[in-house]
Amino acid sequence: MKKVAIIIGSTRPSRRSPEVAKWLKSQLDISRSIQFELIDLLQNKATFSK
């Protein structure tokens, strides 16, 4: 089975992207041939180099 990540990239306090990403995943989960996973950069404490 193929896997696709839906990345929540905003880390701002007032971000709306988690709700949008969850809705998108619920719509895409209809597909049985692809597995979708949410990746939240805020939750994963990603670091970025400048």
RAHUHU-V992569 format. One record per backbone hydrogen bond with DSSP energy under -0.5 kcal/mol. NH is the residue of the N-H (numbers start at 1). CO is the residue of the C=O. E is the energy in kcal/mol with one decimal. If there is no record, write none. Layout:
BEGIN
NH&CO&E, NH&CO&E
END
This chain:
BEGIN
2&33&-1.3, 4&35&-2.7, 6&37&-3.2, 7&5&-0.7, 8&6&-0.5, 8&39&-3.3, 9&7&-0.9, 15&12&-1.4, 19&16&-0.7, 20&16&-1.6, 21&17&-3.0, 22&18&-2.3, 23&19&-2.1, 24&20&-2.8, 25&21&-2.7, 26&22&-2.1, 27&23&-1.8, 28&24&-2.5, 29&25&-2.2, 30&27&-0.9, 31&28&-2.2, 35&2&-3.3, 37&4&-2.1, 39&6&-2.6, 41&8&-2.3, 41&39&-0.7, 44&40&-2.2, 45&42&-0.6, 46&41&-1.7
END
